[in-house]
Amino acid sequence: MSTIRLTMAQALLRFLDNQYISVDGQEQKFVKGVMGIFGHGNVTGIGEALENDKGQLEFIQGKNEQGMAHAAMAFAKQNNRLEIFACTSSIGPGALNMVTAAGTATVNRIPVLFLPGDIFACRQPDPVLQQIEDPTDYTISANDAFKPVSRYWDRISRPEQLITAALQAMRVLTDPVDTGAVTLSLPQDVQCEAYDYPEEFFAKRVHYIERRLPTTGALQRVVAAIQSAQRPLIIAGGGVHYSLATQELIAFAEKFGIPVTETQAGKSAVAWNHPLYMGAIGVTGSLASNKLAKEADLIICVGTRLADFPTASKSAFQNPDVQFLSINVSSFDAMKLDSTMLVADAKEALIALQQKLEQSNYKVAYQAEQLQTLKAEWDSEVDRLYSLEREDGLVQTRVLGELNSFLGKEDVIVCAAGSLPGDLHRVWRSEAPQTYHMEYGFSCMGYEVSGAFGVKLAHPHREVYSFVGDGSFLMLHSELLTSIQEGKKINVILLNNHGFQCIHNLQRGHGSNGFGNEFRFREEESGRLTGGYMPIDFSLIAQGLGVKAFSATTIDELRSALESAKKEESSTLIEIRVLPGTNTGDYESWWRVGVAEVSESEKVNQASDKLGQKLLQIKPY
């Protein structure tokens, strides 16, 4: 067997550079490159390998380990999981900074390869700088923290172990069912150790994503369930995008006149002005969708993991005879809500279902006029929210309406946390697939700017807009600088409402007067954070990073700033001051949060009683 002598780090890069993925006969390179921040735990190992690598892997210098990993996740998500970046860090704090991003990737079913440096496998310099010592288990390092948030985890304690570990990593990263964060822990001495690797290990390897076809038995059960339903309702999830099934979903809905709703991950699968599109569903849903959900006798779930937001904590479906049908490549997700399962690729399943139902002349009980009326009422409500005015400042929904009007059909918006996801899910009018990029599996504050950079890497010719609140921006905006360094323009739309107003609203909605969520000065008399708002100039912060910044306190100023930002060739930021509490409210929906069973506040006690009554009305599992 022919071999080549390489360090473990050099071998890892050569292997990654030769991985390809194939879907529907279309083949493409799988690993775009590596994002990294170097420290003593990886600079002389994988750092040396990257410096002298002669392959095609691109290196991007991160500014914060969590930020760069969020960018890698956004890149993979925007590419429908068909292309990835790996992320490398030093040991200890550098590695632990990526754990949050690993959890974000795994929850959202997005492939990201993590390559954290680790302590010396030989233990000679023990304890090494930044080493965590567990006196009960000396095999544990900081990297063990990745285990609960990784779909595959391994530690390469000998250079030859890379062969099996790398193959297992690719198995998970390219599997639509098992994908998520993959962590290969790399001891800093082993990174530099040489081994005679077989040359065939570095041969081009193609990973085929085979569309899973529905079985005959499952298809019969599902067809029978649909045929018995008169008022079915579709929930489109992120799997519709990843399966490239948007057209098949629309064709299926149109053929039988079934209304369509969307999760955060599924949004933009159907254009907002399609006659069967009823909007978002659940906690952040539209009135049209939530009304239909209450009466539906069959919920057809396509590519969704059915988290608590689209199901309104399992309270959205009030018909006592309601049944659930779940189309998903993952049986783990398909069985939720005791669904009739169709474990199959969404695209193939929709095609097969349509053919079977056409043969039986299936019809729904909906009248076209009823759906048109519901849609028209909701569209009118969005128009109203988009036009709200107040003399004392800008209304958040008014600002979103202006932004929606200005952005182009193919422009991409990126968001993750705060009050913006709820507003955007309800009122944002998407016209084309993959123009709405929301991370809402973790709703990870700080994802927005990094995510926009990752989306821009995936779609360099599109305008990309990061929608972020002041709270999330303060948590993490490091990769704004990286976007400038890489010449990848992103536009940060920063809505400044003086704090964590989303949670402030949630708090007050459950009996509190509001505590600890606004950016206020501490008052001497009360000793609490109840003084005036802190004057933070976010435009000035952005300018300090080299970003062209604008600010807006009126609609005219916003329009001018948007026009100016679009003309810029480098990244921009527009700070928009909006009035706290001017986001959208609930539309016949509910979300379960824990409420104190006893309190000195009578309002909290009342909220607890109300929760107890609600729990008697909802689906228990």
C-alpha positions in Angstrom: 0.0 0.0 0.0 1.4 3.4 -1.0 1.7 5.9 1.9 2.5 9.5 2.5 4.0 10.8 5.7 2.1 13.8 7.1 1.3 15.2 10.5 -2.2 14.5 11.7 -3.3 18.1 11.1 -1.9 18.1 7.5 -3.7 14.8 6.8 -6.9 16.1 8.2 -6.8 19.1 5.8 -5.9 17.0 2.8 -8.8 14.7 3.6 -11.3 17.5 4.0 -10.2 19.0 0.7 -11.3 15.9 -1.1 -14.8 15.4 0.2 -17.7 15.9 -2.2 -21.5 15.6 -1.9 -24.0 14.5 -4.6 -27.8 15.1 -4.7 -30.0 14.3 -7.6 -26.9 13.7 -9.8 -25.4 17.1 -9.0 -22.0 16.9 -7.4 -20.2 19.6 -5.5 -17.3 20.2 -3.1 -18.5 19.7 0.4 -15.9 21.5 2.6 -15.4 25.1 1.5 -12.7 25.9 4.1 -11.8 26.5 7.7 -12.6 29.4 10.0 -10.2 29.8 12.9 -8.6 31.7 15.7 -5.2 30.5 16.7 -3.8 29.9 20.2 -1.1 27.8 21.6 -3.4 24.7 21.3 -3.7 24.8 17.5 -1.3 27.4 15.9 1.7 25.0 15.5 -0.5 22.1 14.5 -3.5 22.9 12.3 -2.2 26.4 11.9 1.0 25.2 10.3 -1.0 22.8 8.1 -3.2 25.6 6.9 -0.3 28.0 6.3 1.5 25.5 4.0 -1.5 23.7 2.6 -1.5 23.6 -1.3 -5.1 22.6 -1.6 -8.3 24.6 -2.2 -9.5 25.1 1.3 -10.2 28.8 2.1 -9.1 30.2 5.5 -11.1 32.9 7.2 -9.9 34.6 10.4 -12.6 34.8 13.0 -12.7 37.5 15.7 -14.7 35.5 18.2 -14.9 31.7 18.3 -18.7 31.6 18.8 -19.2 34.3 16.1 -17.2 32.5 13.5 -19.0 29.2 14.2 -22.3 30.9 13.9 -21.1 32.2 10.5 -20.2 28.6 9.5 -23.6 27.4 10.5 -25.4 30.2 8.6 -23.3 29.3 5.5 -24.3 25.7 5.7 -28.0 26.5 6.3 -28.1 28.9 3.4 -26.5 26.3 1.2 -29.2 23.8 2.2 -26.6 21.8 4.1 -24.7 20.9 1.0 -21.5 22.9 1.8 -19.7 23.6 5.1 -16.9 25.3 6.9 -14.9 23.7 9.6 -14.0 25.8 12.7 -10.8 25.5 14.7 -9.8 27.1 18.0 -7.2 26.7 20.8 -7.9 24.8 23.9 -9.8 25.9 27.0 -11.6 29.2 26.6 -11.3 29.2 22.8 -12.9 25.8 22.6 -15.6 26.5 25.1 -16.6 29.7 23.2 -17.7 27.4 20.4 -20.0 25.1 22.6 -23.0 27.5 22.3 -22.6 27.5 18.5 -22.3 23.7 18.5 -25.6 23.5 20.4 -27.2 26.0 17.9 -26.1 23.8 15.0 -27.3 20.6 16.5 -30.7 21.9 17.5 -31.2 23.3 14.0 -29.9 20.1 12.3 -27.2 22.0 10.5 -23.7 20.5 9.8 -20.7 22.2 11.3 -17.3 20.6 11.9 -15.6 21.7 15.1 -11.9 21.2 15.5 -10.9 22.4 19.0 -7.4 22.1 20.2 -6.9 19.9 23.3 -4.4 19.3 26.1 -1.3 17.2 25.5 -2.1 13.5 25.0 1.3 12.6 26.3 0.7 14.6 29.5 4.4 15.5 29.9 3.8 19.2 30.5 0.7 18.5 32.6 -1.1 20.6 33.6 -0.7 22.7 30.5 -1.9 26.3 30.2 -5.7 26.5 30.1 -6.2 22.9 31.1 -9.2 22.0 33.3 -8.2 19.4 35.8 -10.8 17.0 37.1 -9.3 15.1 40.1 -11.9 12.3 39.7 -11.4 11.7 36.0 -8.1 12.9 34.4 -9.3 12.0 30.9 -11.7 14.9 30.9 -10.8 18.2 29.3 -12.8 21.3 28.3 -13.7 19.6 25.1 -15.9 17.1 26.8 -18.4 19.9 27.1 -19.1 19.4 23.4 -20.4 15.9 24.0 -24.1 16.8 24.8 -24.3 19.2 21.9 -22.6 17.2 19.2 -24.1 14.5 17.0 -20.7 12.9 16.8 -17.7 13.4 19.2 -14.2 12.0 19.1 -10.8 12.7 20.5 -7.8 11.9 18.2 -5.2 10.7 20.8 -3.1 9.0 18.2 -2.5 10.2 14.6 -3.7 7.0 13.0 -7.1 7.4 14.7 -7.8 10.2 12.3 -8.7 7.7 9.6 -11.8 6.2 11.2 -12.7 9.4 13.0 -12.7 11.5 9.8 -14.9 8.9 8.0 -17.4 8.9 10.8 -17.4 12.7 10.9 -18.3 12.8 7.2 -21.0 10.1 7.7 -22.8 12.4 10.2 -22.2 15.7 8.5 -23.7 14.5 5.2 -26.6 12.6 6.7 -29.9 14.5 6.6 -31.2 12.6 9.6 -28.2 12.6 11.9 -26.5 15.9 10.9 -25.5 18.6 13.4 -22.4 19.6 15.2 -19.5 17.2 14.8 -16.5 17.6 17.1 -13.1 16.2 16.6 -11.0 17.0 19.6 -7.3 17.5 18.6 -4.6 17.3 21.3 -2.0 19.8 20.5 0.9 17.3 20.4 -1.0 14.8 18.3 -1.8 17.5 15.7 2.0 17.7 15.1 2.8 14.0 15.1 3.6 12.3 11.8 2.2 9.1 10.5 2.4 7.2 7.2 -1.1 7.6 5.9 -2.4 5.4 3.1 -2.7 7.5 0.0 -6.2 6.1 -0.7 -7.4 7.9 2.4 -7.0 11.2 0.4 -8.7 10.1 -2.7 -11.8 12.0 -3.9 -14.7 10.7 -1.9 -18.3 11.4 -2.9 -21.1 11.2 -0.3 -24.4 10.5 -1.9 -27.6 11.8 -0.4 -30.2 9.3 -1.5 -33.7 10.5 -1.3 -35.6 8.1 1.0 -38.7 6.9 -0.8 -42.0 6.2 1.1 -42.7 2.6 1.7 -45.9 1.1 0.3 -47.4 0.4 3.7 -46.7 3.9 5.1 -48.0 5.5 2.0 -51.3 3.6 2.3 -51.7 4.6 5.9 -51.0 8.2 5.1 -53.3 8.3 2.1 -56.1 6.8 4.2 -55.6 9.5 6.9 -55.8 12.3 4.3 -58.8 10.8 2.6 -60.7 10.8 5.9 -60.0 14.4 6.6 -62.2 17.3 5.4 -60.2 20.2 6.8 -56.5 19.4 6.5 -53.8 22.1 7.2 -50.2 22.0 6.1 -47.3 23.1 8.3 -44.2 23.6 6.2 -40.9 23.3 8.1 -37.2 23.7 7.2 -37.1 20.3 5.7 -39.1 21.7 2.7 -36.1 23.9 1.9 -33.4 21.2 2.6 -35.3 18.7 0.4 -35.6 21.3 -2.4 -39.3 20.6 -2.3 -40.8 24.1 -2.4 -42.4 23.6 -5.9 -43.7 20.1 -4.9 -45.3 21.6 -1.8 -47.0 24.3 -3.7 -48.2 21.8 -6.4 -49.6 19.5 -3.7 -51.4 22.3 -1.9 -52.9 23.7 -5.1 -54.1 20.4 -6.4 -56.3 19.8 -3.4 -56.9 23.3 -2.1 -55.1 22.8 1.2 -54.1 25.9 3.1 -50.4 26.3 4.0 -48.8 27.6 7.1 -45.1 27.9 7.9 -42.6 27.5 10.8 -39.7 29.9 11.2 -37.4 27.5 9.3 -40.0 26.9 6.7 -40.9 30.5 6.0 -40.3 31.7 2.4 -41.2 28.2 1.0 -44.4 29.8 -0.3 -44.7 33.4 -1.5 -46.8 35.6 0.9 -49.3 36.5 -1.9 -50.1 32.9 -2.9 -53.8 32.4 -2.4 -53.3 29.3 -0.2 -50.6 30.9 2.0 -52.1 31.7 5.4 -49.0 32.9 7.1 -47.0 31.8 10.1 -48.5 29.4 12.7 -48.4 29.1 16.4 -47.1 31.4 19.1 -45.8 33.9 16.5 -48.5 33.0 14.0 -51.0 34.9 12.0 -54.7 35.1 12.9 -55.6 33.2 9.7 -53.3 30.3 10.4 -54.3 30.0 14.1 -58.0 30.1 13.3 -57.6 27.3 10.8 -55.4 25.3 13.2 -58.1 25.3 15.8 -60.7 23.8 13.5 -58.4 21.5 11.4 -59.1 17.7 11.6 -55.7 16.8 10.1 -52.4 18.6 10.4 -50.0 17.6 7.7 -46.4 18.4 9.0 -43.8 18.5 6.3 -40.1 18.6 7.5 -40.6 20.2 10.9 -39.5 19.0 14.3 -42.7 20.4 15.9 -41.2 22.5 18.6 -43.4 24.5 21.1 -43.7 27.6 19.0 -45.4 26.2 15.9 -47.7 24.1 18.1 -48.4 26.9 20.6 -47.2 24.5 23.3 -49.5 21.9 21.9 -52.6 24.2 22.3 -53.0 25.3 18.7 -55.2 22.3 17.7 -58.6 22.4 19.3 -60.6 20.0 17.2 -61.3 17.0 19.4 -60.9 14.7 16.4 -57.7 16.2 15.1 -55.0 13.8 13.8 -51.4 14.5 12.8 -49.5 13.3 9.8 -45.7 13.9 9.7 -43.5 13.7 6.7 -39.9 13.7 7.8 -36.6 11.9 7.0 -36.2 11.5 10.7 -38.4 9.0 12.6 -37.4 10.9 15.8 -39.2 14.0 14.5 -41.9 12.2 12.6 -43.4 10.5 15.6 -44.0 13.7 17.6 -47.6 14.5 18.5 -48.3 10.8 18.1 -48.4 11.4 14.3 -49.1 8.9 11.5 -45.5 8.7 10.2 -44.3 8.9 6.7 -40.5 8.6 7.1 -39.3 9.8 3.7 -37.8 12.6 1.8 -40.2 15.5 1.6 -40.0 16.0 -2.1 -40.5 12.3 -3.0 -43.3 12.0 -0.4 -45.3 14.9 -1.7 -45.0 13.6 -5.3 -46.1 10.1 -4.3 -49.0 11.5 -2.1 -50.3 13.7 -4.9 -50.4 10.8 -7.3 -52.2 8.5 -4.9 -54.8 11.2 -3.9 -55.4 12.2 -7.5 -56.5 8.6 -8.2 -59.1 8.8 -5.5 -60.4 12.3 -6.5 -59.8 13.6 -3.0 -61.5 16.8 -2.1 -61.4 19.1 0.9 -64.4 20.7 2.6 -62.9 24.2 2.5 -64.7 26.8 0.4 -62.3 29.0 -1.6 -64.2 32.1 -0.4 -63.6 31.1 3.2 -59.8 30.9 2.7 -59.8 34.1 0.7 -61.6 35.9 3.4 -59.2 34.7 6.1 -56.2 35.7 4.0 -57.7 39.1 3.1 -58.4 39.8 6.8 -54.8 39.0 7.7 -53.3 40.9 4.9 -55.3 43.9 6.0 -54.0 43.5 9.5 -50.4 43.4 8.3 -51.1 46.6 6.3 -52.4 48.2 9.4 -49.4 47.2 11.4 -47.1 48.5 8.7 -48.8 51.9 8.8 -48.9 52.5 12.5 -47.7 56.0 13.6 -46.9 57.6 16.9 -45.9 61.2 17.6 -43.3 60.2 20.2 -41.2 57.9 18.0 -41.0 55.1 15.5 -43.3 52.0 15.8 -41.4 48.8 15.3 -43.9 47.3 12.9 -43.9 50.5 10.9 -40.2 50.2 10.5 -40.5 46.6 9.3 -43.1 47.7 6.8 -40.7 50.3 5.4 -37.9 47.7 5.2 -40.1 45.1 3.5 -41.1 47.7 0.9 -37.5 48.7 0.3 -35.7 45.4 0.1 -35.5 43.5 -3.2 -37.2 40.2 -3.9 -33.9 38.3 -3.7 -32.5 40.1 -0.8 -31.9 38.0 2.3 -32.8 38.9 5.9 -31.1 37.2 8.9 -32.4 37.2 12.4 -32.5 35.0 15.6 -33.6 36.5 18.8 -35.6 39.2 20.7 -39.0 40.6 19.6 -38.0 40.7 15.9 -38.5 37.0 15.2 -42.1 37.1 16.3 -42.8 40.2 14.2 -40.9 39.0 11.2 -42.6 35.5 11.3 -46.0 37.2 11.4 -45.7 40.2 9.1 -42.7 39.8 6.8 -43.7 39.2 3.3 -41.3 36.9 1.6 -41.6 36.4 -2.2 -38.8 33.9 -3.0 -37.3 30.9 -1.2 -34.2 31.3 1.0 -34.8 35.0 1.5 -35.8 34.6 5.1 -33.0 33.2 7.2 -34.1 32.7 10.8 -32.2 30.8 13.5 -35.0 29.9 15.9 -34.1 26.4 17.1 -31.9 28.0 19.8 -33.0 31.6 19.2 -29.4 32.4 20.0 -28.7 36.0 20.8 -25.6 37.2 18.9 -26.2 35.0 15.8 -27.6 37.8 13.7 -24.4 39.6 12.6 -22.3 36.5 12.3 -25.1 34.7 10.5 -25.4 37.5 8.0 -21.7 37.2 7.2 -22.2 33.4 6.7 -25.1 34.0 4.4 -23.1 36.5 2.4 -20.3 33.9 2.0 -22.9 31.5 0.6 -24.6 34.1 -1.7 -22.0 36.8 -2.4 -24.1 38.5 -5.1 -27.2 39.1 -2.9 -27.8 41.9 -0.6 -27.9 40.5 3.0 -29.5 42.3 5.9 -28.9 41.4 9.5 -32.0 42.4 11.6 -30.8 42.7 15.2 -31.9 44.3 18.5 -29.6 46.4 20.6 -29.4 43.6 23.2 -28.2 40.9 20.7 -25.8 43.3 19.0 -24.1 44.1 22.3 -23.7 40.4 23.0 -21.8 39.6 19.7 -21.0 41.6 16.6 -17.4 40.6 16.1 -17.8 39.2 12.6 -18.9 42.6 11.4 -15.1 43.3 11.3 -14.5 40.0 9.4 -17.1 41.0 6.8 -15.0 44.1 6.1 -11.7 42.1 6.1 -13.2 39.6 3.6 -14.9 42.2 1.4 -18.3 40.6 2.0 -20.8 43.5 2.5 -23.6 43.0 5.0 -26.1 45.5 6.1 -26.9 45.6 9.8 -30.3 46.9 10.7 -30.1 47.6 14.4 -33.4 48.4 16.2 -32.6 50.1 19.4 -35.4 49.8 22.0 -33.2 50.2 25.1 -32.8 46.6 26.3 -34.1 43.1 26.3 -37.7 44.2 25.5 -39.0 40.9 24.3 -38.4 39.3 27.7 -39.5 42.5 29.4 -42.9 42.1 27.6 -43.0 38.4 28.5 -42.3 39.3 32.1 -45.0 41.9 32.4 -47.5 39.6 30.7 -47.2 37.1 33.6 -47.7 39.5 36.5 -44.3 41.3 36.8 -44.0 45.0 36.8 -40.8 44.6 34.8 -37.4 43.8 36.3 -33.8 43.7 35.0 -34.4 43.8 31.3 -34.0 47.4 30.2 -30.7 49.2 29.8 -31.2 51.8 32.6 -28.9 53.4 35.2 -29.1 52.3 38.8 -31.0 54.6 41.1 -29.5 55.4 44.5 -32.8 55.5 46.3 -34.2 52.2 45.2 -30.9 50.5 44.5 -32.4 49.0 41.3 -31.9 49.5 37.6 -34.9 51.9 37.3 -33.1 55.1 36.3 -33.0 56.8 32.9 -32.1 54.9 29.7 -28.4 54.5 29.0 -27.3 56.6 26.0 -25.6 54.2 23.7 -24.4 55.3 20.3 -24.3 52.2 18.2 -23.5 54.1 15.1 -20.3 55.3 16.7 -19.4 51.7 17.7 -19.8 50.6 14.1 -17.8 53.5 12.8 -15.0 52.5 15.2 -14.9 49.1 13.4 -14.6 50.8 10.0 -18.3 50.4 9.1 -20.2 53.1 7.3 -22.9 53.9 9.8 -26.2 55.8 9.7 -28.9 56.6 12.3 -32.6 57.2 11.9 -35.3 58.5 14.1 -37.9 59.2 11.4 -39.2 57.3 8.4 -37.7 59.9 6.0 -34.3 59.4 7.7 -34.7 55.6 7.4 -35.5 55.8 3.7 -32.5 58.1 3.1 -30.2 55.7 5.2 -31.4 52.7 3.2 -30.7 54.3 -0.1 -27.2 55.4 1.0 -26.4 52.0 2.5 -27.3 50.2 -0.7 -24.8 52.3 -2.6 -21.9 51.4 -0.3 -19.5 48.7 -1.3 -18.6 47.7 2.2 -20.6 46.7 5.3 -23.1 49.2 6.7 -25.1 49.7 9.9 -28.3 51.6 10.3 -29.3 52.4 13.9 -33.1 52.9 14.2 -34.6 54.1 17.5 -37.9 52.4 18.0 -40.4 52.7 20.8 -40.3 49.8 23.4 -43.4 47.7 23.3 -44.4 48.5 19.8 -44.0 44.9 18.5 -46.9 42.7 17.5 -49.1 40.9 20.0 -50.6 37.4 20.1 -53.2 36.3 17.6 -55.4 33.7 19.3 -52.3 31.8 20.5 -50.5 30.8 23.7 -47.1 29.9 24.9 -46.4 28.0 28.1 -43.8 29.5 30.4 -43.3 28.7 34.1 -45.1 31.0 36.5 -44.4 31.2 40.3 -47.1 29.3 42.1 -46.8 31.6 45.1 -45.7 35.2 45.2 -46.0 38.4 47.1 -47.4 39.9 44.0 -51.1 39.4 43.5 -50.7 39.8 39.7 -48.3 36.9 39.7 -50.7 34.8 41.7 -53.4 35.6 39.2 -51.1 34.6 36.3 -50.4 31.3 38.0 -54.1 30.5 38.4 -54.6 31.4 34.8 -51.8 29.0 33.8 -53.3 26.2 35.9 -56.6 26.6 34.1 -55.0 26.5 30.7 -53.1 23.3 31.4 -56.4 21.5 31.7 -57.2 22.3 28.1 -54.1 21.4 26.2 -52.7 18.2 24.6 -50.5 16.5 27.3 -48.0 14.9 25.0 
